[in-house]
Amino acid sequence: MNLARFPRHRFAHLPTPLEPMERLSQHLGGPNLWIKRDDCTGLASGGNKTRKLEYLMADALAQGADTVITQGAVQSNHARQTAAAAARLGMACHIILEHRIDEAPGEYLKSGNVFLDRLFGAYLSDCPGGTDMNAAMAKKAEELKAAGKKPYIIPGGGSNPVGALGYVNCAIELVAQANEMGLRIDHLVHATGSAGTQAGLVTGLEAIRSGIPVLGISVRAPKEKQEENVFALVEKTAAHLGIPGAIVRQSVKANADYVGQGYGIPTEGMLEALRLTAEMEGIILDPVYSGKGMAGLIDLIRKGHFKKGENVVFLHTGGSVGLFGYTGAFEETLADRPGIA
């Protein structure tokens, strides 16, 4: 598959590591766990959006844009990485943040990703939960055009056929690493939200006939809706690659049992997953995406969903910066490890 025909601006430190999680595997007593470290992509502390932004920002430059507009939740990892990418390229960045959590603490509104958005020079605005974010971005684009700017709109999560190319490329990279290591991958598991990461992975892995099934642990939408969203983007991404109709609907699998009360709202499973992964492997997950993804993986292992001896790769999508907006949620979980006065 020739991805070199698509414009790309290289930000990421690639390939990201593919590492065993030996202590966590032993603790859970199930399959052999591996982790694909896309928290190590480099841009603005790393994360999965960097791969997408390599193609999105290149497309923006190709269209003559001098400004990018995007949106996300208040503690959006995508917003942070977009702001950093724009700074690298000398472009202005406007971010619209949606309040998706009621009665959020002050640390959630000011620290973590929000602080870094500002540090990278982004212009922030906010809106209530439930706002039509695409309409809000379109309105901002019209305002900027009227001021003589050339804006380029990046969808939430960078999830469109252009951005999904980043994870088509990741699929190829992962299979090459596994082949080099002699590693048979039986399952690939990750957190799925705006659909771009899963759509790119499914499209790439199916297009090269890898035989690796992908399971997305939803962090927001119900199972049926998430699978519908992902497959819609799979079809568009395949068409963008010139292979329309190449991917079947059955290739898209999601599990929405670990969302909890809603997007960005902590769950007991997420809190346990973050602590276990930190204490067993020295790896920091995030509370919104990879934490709930790992919580799902751990619970499915305990339920016998994966067989002993299988090799399961967990894709770490990054986002640990967001932890600083959630420290209060960990007080009970870390009660046996008191802080200092």
C-alpha distance (Angstrom), angle and dihedral (degrees) to the residues before:
residue distance angle dihedral
M1 . . .
N2 3.81 . .
L3 3.81 108.1 .
A4 3.82 90.8 162.5
R5 3.81 89.4 86.0
F6 3.82 89.8 71.2
P7 3.83 121.3 78.7
R8 3.81 111.6 -103.9
H9 3.80 134.3 177.1
R10 3.80 109.8 -159.3
F11 3.80 114.4 -130.8
A12 3.80 101.8 141.4
H13 3.78 131.1 91.8
L14 3.79 99.0 -127.6
P15 2.92 145.0 -134.9
T16 3.79 93.9 32.7
P17 3.82 115.3 -145.6
L18 3.80 123.0 -87.4
E19 3.80 106.0 -153.3
P20 3.82 137.9 174.4
M21 3.80 119.3 -116.3
E22 3.78 96.1 -148.6
R23 3.80 100.3 163.9
L24 3.80 94.5 46.7
S25 3.82 90.1 46.5
Q26 3.79 90.8 52.3
H27 3.80 92.4 45.9
L28 3.81 93.0 52.7
G29 3.80 94.5 41.2
G30 3.79 94.8 -145.1
P31 3.82 133.4 94.5
N32 3.79 126.7 -13.3
L33 3.79 106.2 -88.0
W34 3.80 124.2 -145.8
I35 3.77 129.7 177.6
K36 3.80 129.0 -145.7
R37 3.80 103.0 -149.2
D38 3.79 104.6 -140.5
D39 3.78 86.1 149.9
C40 3.81 82.3 78.1
T41 3.81 99.1 62.4
G42 3.79 89.5 116.1
L43 3.79 106.9 -135.1
A44 3.82 111.2 118.8
S45 3.83 92.1 -19.9
G46 3.80 92.7 -38.8
G47 3.78 137.9 -97.5
N48 3.77 141.7 153.5
K49 3.81 96.2 -73.8
T50 3.80 90.6 70.7
R51 3.80 90.8 72.2
K52 3.80 91.3 51.5
L53 3.80 93.3 45.4
E54 3.80 91.6 56.3
Y55 3.80 88.0 69.7
L56 3.81 98.8 31.2
M57 3.80 96.1 51.9
A58 3.80 90.8 45.0
D59 3.79 88.5 53.1
A60 3.80 90.4 49.0
L61 3.80 91.1 52.6
A62 3.80 91.2 46.5
Q63 3.80 88.7 55.9
G64 3.80 92.2 50.9
A65 3.80 96.7 -110.4
D66 3.79 121.3 163.9
T67 3.81 95.9 -177.9
V68 3.80 135.3 42.8
I69 3.79 127.5 -154.2
T70 3.78 125.1 -162.9
Q71 3.80 141.4 155.2
G72 3.77 142.4 -148.3
A73 3.79 145.7 137.5
V74 3.80 117.9 -52.7
Q75 3.83 92.7 -94.6
S76 3.79 93.5 41.5
N77 3.80 115.4 162.8
H78 3.79 88.6 -165.2
A79 3.80 91.1 57.1
R80 3.82 91.5 51.8
Q81 3.79 94.0 50.3
T82 3.82 92.6 44.2
A83 3.80 90.0 52.7
A84 3.81 90.1 50.8
A85 3.81 93.1 47.4
A86 3.80 90.6 50.3
A87 3.81 90.0 49.8
R88 3.82 90.5 51.9
L89 3.80 90.3 53.3
G90 3.81 97.3 41.2
M91 3.80 93.0 -114.5
A92 3.79 127.8 139.0
C93 3.82 115.8 -113.6
H94 3.80 127.7 -154.0
I95 3.80 117.6 -170.3
I96 3.80 126.3 -169.7
L97 3.81 111.6 -158.4
E98 3.80 121.9 -158.1
H99 3.81 121.4 -147.6
R100 3.82 101.4 -131.3
I101 3.83 97.4 159.1
D102 3.81 120.8 69.0
E103 3.79 117.5 -133.8
A104 3.79 93.5 4.5
P105 3.83 115.0 -171.7
G106 3.78 121.2 -110.8
E107 3.81 93.0 -106.1
Y108 3.81 89.4 58.9
L109 3.80 91.4 53.3
K110 3.80 98.0 44.6
S111 3.80 113.8 23.3
G112 3.80 136.0 56.6
N113 3.78 113.7 24.5
V114 3.81 94.6 1.8
F115 3.79 91.4 58.2
L116 3.81 91.2 48.4
D117 3.81 92.2 47.4
R118 3.79 87.6 59.5
L119 3.80 93.4 42.4
F120 3.82 90.1 55.7
G121 3.81 89.2 53.7
A122 3.79 100.2 -107.9
Y123 3.80 121.7 156.5
L124 3.81 108.2 -124.9
S125 3.79 131.2 -157.4
D126 3.79 129.0 166.4
C127 3.78 139.4 -149.9
P128 3.81 138.5 -174.3
G129 3.80 122.8 -84.9
G130 3.78 112.4 -87.3
T131 3.81 94.8 35.2
D132 3.80 116.4 146.0
M133 3.79 94.1 -108.5
N134 3.80 95.7 -172.2
A135 3.80 89.3 54.9
A136 3.80 90.2 47.3
M137 3.80 91.2 53.4
A138 3.81 91.6 46.6
K139 3.81 89.8 52.7
K140 3.80 91.4 49.7
A141 3.81 89.8 49.7
E142 3.80 91.0 54.1
E143 3.81 90.7 50.2
L144 3.79 91.1 51.2
K145 3.80 93.1 46.6
A146 3.79 89.0 52.7
A147 3.80 87.4 54.3
G148 3.80 90.9 53.9
K149 3.82 98.1 -100.1
K150 3.81 128.2 134.1
P151 3.81 104.7 -134.9
Y152 3.80 127.8 -168.6
I153 3.81 118.5 -160.6
I154 3.80 118.0 -138.5
P155 3.82 112.4 -166.6
G156 3.79 121.5 -126.5
G157 3.79 110.5 -71.5
G158 3.80 89.7 8.4
S159 3.78 85.5 -89.9
N160 3.79 112.3 160.0
P161 3.83 131.8 98.8
V162 3.81 91.9 -81.2
G163 3.80 94.4 50.9
A164 3.81 92.9 42.3
L165 3.81 88.8 63.8
G166 3.80 86.1 77.0
Y167 3.79 89.7 66.6
V168 3.77 94.6 41.1
N169 3.80 82.8 59.9
C170 3.83 90.7 46.5
A171 3.81 90.2 53.9
I172 3.80 90.6 54.8
E173 3.82 90.6 45.7
L174 3.80 93.1 50.2
V175 3.80 94.2 50.5
A176 3.82 90.8 47.9
Q177 3.82 90.3 52.0
A178 3.80 92.6 47.8
N179 3.81 91.5 48.9
E180 3.80 91.1 50.5
M181 3.82 91.0 49.0
G182 3.79 95.0 43.3
L183 3.80 89.0 -120.5
R184 3.80 119.5 154.8
I185 3.81 106.9 -150.4
D186 3.80 111.5 -152.0
H187 3.80 98.5 175.3
L188 3.81 138.9 10.1
V189 3.83 116.3 -154.7
H190 3.81 129.2 -175.9
A191 3.79 143.6 149.2
T192 3.81 113.4 -88.2
G193 3.79 126.2 -158.8
S194 3.80 123.0 135.3
A195 3.84 88.8 23.0
G196 3.81 100.7 -124.0
T197 3.80 98.3 106.8
Q198 3.79 94.5 47.9
A199 3.79 93.4 41.8
G200 3.80 91.6 52.5
L201 3.81 93.3 46.0
V202 3.81 93.8 48.1
T203 3.80 92.6 45.6
G204 3.80 93.2 48.3
L205 3.80 97.7 42.7
E206 3.80 93.3 45.5
A207 3.80 94.0 44.2
I208 3.81 91.5 56.5
R209 3.83 91.2 41.0
S210 3.81 92.4 -123.7
G211 3.80 95.5 161.4
I212 3.83 90.0 -136.5
P213 3.83 113.6 134.4
V214 3.81 118.1 -145.2
L215 3.80 124.1 -144.5
G216 3.79 118.2 -167.6
I217 3.81 117.5 -157.9
S218 3.79 103.1 -148.1
V219 3.80 118.4 -132.2
R220 3.79 96.8 -172.5
A221 3.81 122.5 3.2
P222 3.83 128.2 62.9
K223 3.80 116.3 -100.1
E224 3.81 97.7 -99.4
K225 3.80 93.6 46.0
Q226 3.80 93.5 46.1
E227 3.79 93.0 49.8
E228 3.80 89.7 47.5
N229 3.82 91.4 51.1
V230 3.79 93.2 46.9
F231 3.79 95.5 47.3
A232 3.81 91.9 48.1
L233 3.80 88.3 56.9
V234 3.82 91.7 43.0
E235 3.80 89.1 58.0
K236 3.81 92.4 48.5
T237 3.80 92.3 45.9
A238 3.80 92.5 49.3
A239 3.80 89.8 50.2
H240 3.82 89.9 49.0
L241 3.81 88.0 53.8
G242 3.80 91.3 50.1
I243 3.82 95.9 -109.5
P244 3.82 102.8 103.2
G245 3.78 115.6 -178.2
A246 3.82 93.1 11.8
I247 3.83 95.6 121.8
V248 3.80 123.1 65.5
R249 3.82 124.5 -141.0
Q250 3.82 92.0 -118.1
S251 3.81 89.5 68.1
V252 3.80 91.1 72.6
K253 3.80 114.3 81.3
A254 3.81 127.1 169.7
N255 3.79 135.0 173.9
A256 3.82 117.7 -155.7
D257 3.81 98.8 -179.8
Y258 3.80 94.0 107.4
V259 3.82 103.5 53.3
G260 3.82 92.3 98.9
Q261 3.80 116.4 -171.4
G262 3.78 92.7 -16.3
Y263 3.79 149.7 -59.7
G264 3.78 113.5 -28.9
I265 3.80 94.1 2.5
P266 3.83 111.9 126.5
T267 3.81 120.9 -115.5
E268 3.80 130.2 -163.3
G269 3.79 89.3 -116.8
M270 3.80 91.6 54.1
L271 3.81 92.3 49.1
E272 3.81 90.9 50.5
A273 3.82 92.1 46.2
L274 3.80 92.9 52.2
R275 3.78 92.9 49.2
L276 3.81 95.0 44.1
T277 3.81 93.2 48.8
A278 3.80 92.0 46.2
E279 3.81 95.2 47.0
M280 3.80 96.8 39.8
E281 3.81 101.3 38.1
G282 3.80 108.3 13.3
I283 3.81 88.8 -120.0
I284 3.80 122.9 136.2
L285 3.80 117.7 -143.1
D286 3.80 126.1 -172.1
P287 3.83 127.0 -112.1
V288 3.81 98.4 -126.2
Y289 3.81 107.4 43.1
S290 3.80 120.6 3.2
G291 3.82 92.3 32.4
K292 3.79 92.7 58.5
G293 3.80 90.4 39.4
M294 3.79 90.7 55.0
A295 3.82 90.6 44.2
G296 3.79 88.0 57.4
L297 3.79 92.8 47.3
I298 3.82 92.3 49.6
D299 3.79 93.1 48.5
L300 3.81 92.7 47.2
I301 3.81 89.8 51.1
R302 3.80 90.1 51.8
K303 3.80 89.3 50.6
G304 3.81 92.0 52.3
H305 3.81 96.1 -112.0
F306 3.82 90.5 137.9
K307 3.80 122.6 48.2
K308 3.77 125.2 -121.9
G309 3.79 108.4 -101.7
E310 3.80 94.4 30.1
N311 3.79 118.8 121.6
V312 3.80 112.9 -126.5
V313 3.81 120.5 -174.0
F314 3.80 118.7 -156.1
L315 3.81 113.9 -157.4
H316 3.81 108.7 -141.3
T317 3.81 106.0 -148.4
G318 3.82 94.9 -169.4
G319 3.79 126.5 -132.0
S320 3.80 102.9 140.8
V321 3.82 88.6 140.6
G322 3.81 86.7 73.2
L323 3.81 90.1 64.9
F324 3.79 89.6 80.4
G325 3.79 88.6 65.9
Y326 3.81 90.4 55.2
T327 3.81 106.6 43.2
G328 3.80 92.2 119.9
A329 3.80 90.8 61.2
F330 3.81 90.3 63.3
E331 3.81 99.5 54.9
E332 3.81 94.5 99.2
T333 3.80 94.2 38.2
L334 3.82 90.6 54.2
A335 3.81 96.8 37.3
D336 3.81 90.8 116.9
R337 3.81 89.2 55.9
P338 3.82 101.3 54.8
G339 3.77 119.6 -165.3
I340 3.78 127.0 -132.0
A341 3.77 126.6 -79.2
